[in-house]
């Protein structure tokens, strides 16, 4: 057993899909290879995740995962092993009856991930199918079913000019947003022109991400203070590595055929570290030099290697690879220029403040509380944060009265 407190396996279960998005990472040319069977998916992926982290999670994706005839069976097996499940779906099959079946199979431990690249219909149409109205209909069904959800935004040069509007749309509705960087993989292998630059990050993308605390899951560059005590992470048993780039630290990608990479964006590339049919996933996670090296962070190169935010951020390993062919290279889209680990970003205070807000969101909202703070110490920490928040709410009116009494002009 690895003894890690947080681990997610992003499992691309199939390349089959009922959509034809131009930037699909999973779709590829060439002969069709059979995906892992039901028995293989259970034994070689799900059971191995439980070995790595008994309170871990599996993000079932594709293609479209819900097209697999054994989808409910795989979800039920994950639940039987004590794992949390995510389903990343385009939403076309989502209806009330299916949601009820999914919730039952997962024993309630389920969150759905939907995609929305832009609230602008024209921009959204160039990136993928669907629109914000369809998204709102689907999340309303999730609300009725008592199922959590988040929205994935794949950021590229095609939609970065509307990212602020999209983020605001989601934040106003209290919807967590996960940014995914566009990479030239799959159907978009020839579209390197859509990869954003350092200047794009600095002027268009980063201001949006750092200002929305509900987007504080796996984005880079991430300038949170390295001090766990300062951020209050220790109360939940959370490490900073769970908030920046998670490649190989608390996360790996597995392809439909069983290939393993530090990140889902690195599947179908030279960064693949092995295959679960040849080597157990838990063994790869614990012994593969690339996975172990990325997890330690000591081998990061360039600016990432000398940055005080190396633990909190780590730099996007996928963007580093697609820029240089090296998973350990510096993140080419980061605009911070540290001379050593003493240099502090001008956005340290803002990022740290919003990280604390995100931590409170985690502690007071299921399912995020269960995912990030699943260990006993984390659950106790979450209870303390909820308790403090409740006390603050209770005494707030009294504090106002006292303040008004002491300050008649108030």
N, C-alpha and C positions, 0 to 999 in steps of 0.2 A: 504494500500500500504506500502511496506517495506521501500521504499526510497533509496534502494541501487543503485549505479551507474553502477554496473557491475554484471551480473548474467548469468550463462549458465546452462541449464538443459541438461544433457546427457541422451537422451531418447532411450533406447533399445526397438525399436518398435516391433521386432519379433525375434523369435529364429530360424526361417527358414533361411537356407543359401544354396547357390550353391557351397560352398567349404566344405572341411572337415579338417580344420587345427587342428593339434594335441593339440594346446594350447588354443583352443576357450573357452573364459570365459562364453559365453552365453549358449552353449550346455550343457544339463544336462539330467540325466536319470530320469525315472518316468513318471507318467501320463501327457499327454499334456493338458495344461490349455490354454483356448482361450485368445489371447492378447486383449488389449483394442481395442474396435471398433473405427471406424472413428469418430463417434460422441463423444465417451469418450475421445479419444486422443485429440480432439480439445478442449472440454470443461474442462476436468480434468487436462490436462497437458499444452497445448499451451496457453489457455486463462489465466491459473493461472501464467504462467511465465510472461505474460504481466502485471499481477497485481503486481508481485514482483518487476519487473524492466521493465518499458515501452520501454527501449532501450536494452533489454536483447537478448539472443540468445538460440536457440535449436539445439543441435547436434543430428541429427537423425542417429541411428545406428541399429545394429541387433546382431546376424544374418546379413542378407543383407537387409537393408531398402528398396532398390529399387525393391525387390520382392513383396512388399506390393502393391496390386492393387490401393490403395488410396494414394500412395506416393506423386504424384503431387498435389493432393487435400490438403494434410496436409502441404506441402510446401507453397501452395498458401494461406492457412489460416494463417500460421505463418507470412507471409508477410503482410497480411491484418491487422494484429495486431501490425505491426511496428517492428517485431522481425527479427533478422538476423538468417540465417540457415546455418548449417554445415551438410554435409553428409559424414559419415565415411563409406567407401565402399571398397570392394575388387577389384572393377574396372572391373569385367568381363562383365558387361552390359553397360559400358561407350562407347558411340559412339557419333558422332557429332549431330545427330538428337535428341537424348535424352538430351544431354547437352543444346541444344537450348530450349527444352521444360522445363528443370529444371530452366534455367536462367529466362525464361518468368514467370514461376509460382512464383519464388522468387522475382520478380521485380529487378533482378540483385544483390540482397543481399544474396550471396551464396558463400561458400568456400567448396571445396572437400578435404577430408582427405584420403590419400592412405597409405598403409602399406608396409614397406620394413625393414625386420629385419637384413639383411646382404647383402652386395654386393658380398660376396663369394657364388657362386651357391650351393655348398654343404651345407653350414651352413643355407642358406635361405631355402633349400629344407627340412631340418630337422625341421624348425620352422613353415613355412607356404608355400603356393603356390605362384607362380609368381616370377619375377626376376627384376633386374634393367632395362633391356631393355623394358619390358612390362610397367614398371613405366614411363619411358621416353616417350613412345608412348602415354600414357594416359595424361601426363601433357602437351604434345604438343597439344593434342586435347583441353585441357583446355585453353592453351594460345590462340589458334585460336578462341575459344568461348568467350574469355575475362573473364574467371572464375578463381578466386584465388584457391590456393591449399597449402597443407602442407603434410609432411610425418610423420607418426607415426612409431616409432621404439620401439617394446616391448623388453626390456632389460632383459636378463636372463644369467645364466651361460653357456647356449648353444651358445650365440652369442657375449658375451662381449669382446672376444679376437679380434673380427673384428669390434667393434664399432667405433674405430678411423678411420678406412678406410671408413666405411659407412658414418660417419659424414662428413668427408672430401669430399666425393663424392657429398653429398647434399649441403654443404657449397659452393663448387666451382661453383655450378649452382644457387646459391642464393635461395635455397629452405629451408623454415623454417622447423625445425625438432622438433617434440614433443616426448619426451621419455615417455614410459609407463612401469612401473615396472611389471615384471612377478609376478603373485600371483596364488596360487593353488585354482583356482575357475573353475567351470564348467568341461570341458573335462580334464583339467589338475589338478583336485583336489588332485590326489595322487602324483603329481610331485614336492613335496617340495624340492627335490634335485636340482631343477633348480633355486631356489631362491638365489639371490646373497647375499654375506656376507659383513660385514664391511670392511674387507680387500680387497674384490673384488671392492667395491665402491671406496676405497682410491686409489688403484693402477691401476685399469682398466677403471672404469666408470666415476668417477668425473673429472679426468683430461680432458677427452674428452668433457664433458658437459660444464664445466666452460670456456673452450677455444673457444667455438663456440657461439657467441652472437645470432645466429639465432636459438639456442636451449633453449633460456631463457624464456620458457613458462612452468610453472608448473614442475620444477624439484627440487629435494632436495638431499643433503643439499645445501642450497642457502645462500651464505655469503655476500649478498649486504648490504651496509651500511644502518643502520636504519634511516638515515637522508634523508627525502624526498627532502629537498632543495638541498642537495649535489648531488642527482641523477637526479634532474630535473623532477621528476614524477609529482609534483604538477601542472606544466604547463598543463599537459594533464588530470588532475583530476583522476590520477591513484593512487591506493594504492599499497603498497608493497605486500599485501595479494593476489594480482592478479598474482604474479610472482612465488611465492613458491608453496607449497601444497595448492590447492584451495578447498580441501574437506570441504564442508559446509560453506565456507567463501563467495565464489562467484560461487558456483558449487554444484549441487546434481545429483545423478543418479536415474533414474526411469526405472524399469524393464518392459518387455512387458505386464505383468499382473498388473502393477501399484504400485508395491512396491517402496519405497523411501529409499535411503541410502545416507550418506554424500559424497560418491564417487562411481563411477560405479564399481570399483573393489570390493566394499563391498556389492553389491547386492547378493542375494541368500545366505546371511550369517546371523549370529546373530546380526549384526550391522544394520539391516534394522530397520528404524524408524517408519514405518507406511505404509499405502496404500492410494492412492488418491481416491479410491472408498469409503473409510470410512471417511477420513479427507482431506479437501482441501490442495493442495500442498502449497499454500501461508500460510495457518495456521500452517502446519508442519514446514515450514521454519522459521516462527516467534516464535513458541512456544515449539517445541520439545526440551527437555533438552540437548540431544546429539548435535543436529545441532546448537543450540544457544551457548552451551559450547565450541564447536570447533571454532565457529566464533569469540568468544571473545578471545580465546587463553589463558585465565587465568587458565584453569584447566589442562593444559598440565603437564605431570609428568616427573620426571627424568631429564636428561640433557636438553631436549627440554623446560622444564618448567623454567629453570634458564639461558637460553641462550639469548644473546643480539639479536640474529637473529630470535627470536620467531615470530615476526610479518612478517619479510621478508620471512622466510622459513616455520616454523611450523612443520617441520619433516613430512615424509610421513605417513599419518594416516592409509593407507591400510597396509603397511608393519608393522606398529606398531601393528595393530589388528591381523594380521596373525601370528605374533610372540608371542603375549601375550594374545590375546582375549580381549584387552582393546584399544579402539580407542584413548584414551588419553595418552597412554604409550609413552615412548621415542622411537624415530626411531632407530631400532636396526642396521641399516646400516650406521648411521652417525659416522664418525671417530673423530669429534671434541669433546674435553673434557673440557667444560667450568666449572670453579668453581663458577662463578656468571656472572651477565650481563655485567661486565666490561671487561671480557676476549674477545679478538679480534682474529678472525681467521687469519692465515697467508695469506689466499686467499681473504681477504676483499677488498683490493685495486684492484686486478685483476677482481673480480666479479663485483665490482662497476663500473669499467671502461667499462666492456662489457655490463653492464646494461644500461649505458648511450648510448652506440652504439645501443642497442636493442630499446631504447626509440626513438632514431632518426629514426630507421627503421620503427617503428610503425607510427610515425608522417608523414613519407614521402611515405608510401605504403598503398594503399587500397588493400584488405579490412581491414587490421589490424587496420588502423586508425579509421574506423567506429566501429569496435568491442570494442577496448579498450578505445577510446576517443569519445564515442557516445554522451555524454552530451554536452550542449552548451559551458560550460567552457572548456571541453576537446577539442572540435573542435577548439575553439579560440587558445588554447595552441598549438595544432597541426599546426595551421596556422603560429603562431610565429616561431615554430621550422623550418618549411619549408622555411619561409621567411629568417631566419638567415642562413640556409644552402645555399639558393640561393645567398645571398649576399656574403657569403664566397667564393662560386664558381666564382662569378663575379670579386671579387677583388684579387683573388689568382694570376693571371698573373701579375697584377700591383705590388703586394708585392714582387714577384720574381724579377721584374725589379729594384725596389728600392733597394732590398737586393744586387743585382748584382752591382748596381751603387755605393753603399756604401762600397762594399767589392770587389775590382777589382780582387782579387785572386779567387773569387767564380766561 
